[in-house]
Structure formats: structure tokens, C-alpha cells
Amino acid sequence: MKQLGELAAWIGARLLGDTDLQISGARSILQATKDDVTFVAAEKYLRNFIESDCLAAVVANQIDLDRIGTKWSKSFLQVDDAEASFIKIVKLFRPPSERARVGICERANISHSAEIAEDVDVYPGAFIGDNVRIGCGTIIHPNVTILENTTLGANTVVFPNVVIYENCVIGNRCLIHGGAVIGGYGFGYRSAATHELCAQLGNVVIGDDVEIGCNTTIDRGTYDSTLIGSGTKLDNHVMIGHNCQIGKHNLFCSQVGIAGSCVTGDYVVMAGQVGIGDHLTIGDRTTLAAQSGVMNDLKGNQTYLGSPAIPVREQMQIHALVNRLPEMRKQLRQLINASDLPSVSPVKKYDAA
């Protein structure tokens, strides 16, 4: 149990309400009880807190509580960044688990030519091939496969069942989640009756501070490198094709698929299920809404929507017009009936049979 006043001091908050309120945990608004503290990041979520059983919330300074008033018998911890402060409180009640160091486990299969720095953990069942180099503080979890001539930087974490093909280069402080495959063969074939596989002589180069989600795949280059820029975050089930050049600090949500030889600028955001055709260039700070399909190069600093993806303002205008089509059709028929123009044949229904 913690008193609300203690939590206010812990996060440096302005406290409005009951200093002595006893708090036993921290949860989101939908799950919080009267014994929990929650957080409200924006004023539009304040009503959810007011209607909940929870009695205390961390709120952002931009919410004007003096204007709104505190007549609901609730307590508030007011800070600049509500979510960041709430994370500190959650860690206070639920400290992150710390796994014991295992060092280099005897049940891992490690080549004698591998170079492994100090403070590296290699768990049972991992395979590390010839001439692999692993930097200081990196953690290799069970059943990871790292093929020959691959380099991993310092303080990178590779979770179970990851496969990293030969000659790949991975930077410092990366997170590679379970089931990811890095450096698999690209889906490219030469014109022949038997679909001959193209050369797979390139590799994958991943910058620093990159996160790769579960079951995400990044294909190796045909002759050169597939590049993932520093700071980029890939969600689960993302597919990056061969020879792609992904910029710095990109953010790709689940099920994004990028065909081969595409180039993205820095700070590009792709929402879920975005698809990118091959050999396309996406400019800096582009945002692609969910399920957008990209068939042409896109200029940066814009938001795009739809398939084919076009600027969001144009797409919304098209949607508005499409929604009016039944009304416009009715008006057209009325005009035809009031004139001598030939009537329009009714739309035939599609017969599945």
C-alpha cells in the first residue's frame, strides 16, 4: 500500500485531493478499481475516469482542472507527461522481472571461431556459427540460430526462436522478438521456364536501437544490403523485401508488407496492413493510413489514405461523394422522369450463380 501523497512525491506531481488515500496498484481506466491509481492523458478521456470506480488519476497539465472543477470526489496528480509518470508508478508496484545471468551455457552450440565479448548471455539450445561476433552485454535466448559471419553489437537482445542468416550485421541496443527471421532469401526469380532463384549474395544491415517484432521477416539483398535505419521500430508480422532501404526512426505497424527495392525516408509511419509496390520511394515524414496501397512514389510530409494511396484530404472528398451516390442517382432519375430524356436502365443485381 502507498499513500497518494507518497506517489505524488515519487513523480513530482501537484496533488489535488486526498493525500492519505491508500493505493494498492496501478491500472488503466477500464480495469482500475477504487484501490488503484490510473492516468488520463487527454481531456477527452476524463469522463471515463469520472464514471469509473477509481478514485485517483495522474493527469496531464494541459487538462485545466481549475476550470473543470473537482466536484466528483476524485483525486488528481497533475504532471507534464501523464503516461510517463504513470509508467513510473506501475514500475513501483510491479517492478520488471530481472532474469539471472547465465553466461555462456554449455548446452548452447557455439563455433570455436565465434568471438563473444564479456557479459554476454547465451541460453541453452542456441546455435552460433563460424566467425560470428557478438558485442558486450548482448543476450541470446534459447533456440536462437545465428549463422556464419554475422555481427551483433552491444546490449542487443535476441529472443527465442529468432533466425539470423549468414553475413548479417545488427547494431547496438536492438530488440529482436521471438520468431523473427533476418536475412532470408528474397522473393525474386529470373525469367525462365523453371523460375530460377535470383542471386542471394547480399545481406541485411540493421542500425542501432532498432526493434523487430515477433514473426517479422527481413529479406537479404540480391547483391547489396537490405538496410534498416537506426531507431526504426517494426511491429509483429511485418515483411521487408530484398534490397529495401528503410530510413531512420520509421514506425511500421502490424502486417505492413514492402516489396523489393523500396526506399523510405526518415520518420515514416505506416499503419496496419499497408502494402507497398516494388521499386518505390516514400519521402521523409510520410504517414500512411491503415490498409493503404502504394503504387507510385510519394512525396514526404503528407498523410495518405486508400488504395491507390492519395493525400488524405482528396481521399476524404472522394468518400464523401461516394456516400452521396444513392441520393444523386435518385435525383438523376427524377430529372429524367420530368424530361423527355430516355430512362436509365435499372442496375442489375449480381447473380452469384
Salt bridges, closest charged atoms under 4 A:
ASP35 OD1 - LYS34 NZ 3.56
ASP36 OD2 - ARG27 NE 3.38
GLU43 OE2 - ARG67 NH2 3.01
ASP64 OD2 - ARG67 NE 3.98
ASP66 OD1 - ARG14 NH2 3.45
ASP119 OD1 - ARG101 NH1 3.91
ASP121 OD1 - ARG101 NE 2.71
GLU196 OE1 - ARG190 NH2 2.60
ASP209 OD1 - ARG173 NE 2.77
GLU211 OE2 - HIS177 NE2 2.67
ASP278 OD2 - HIS279 ND1 2.75
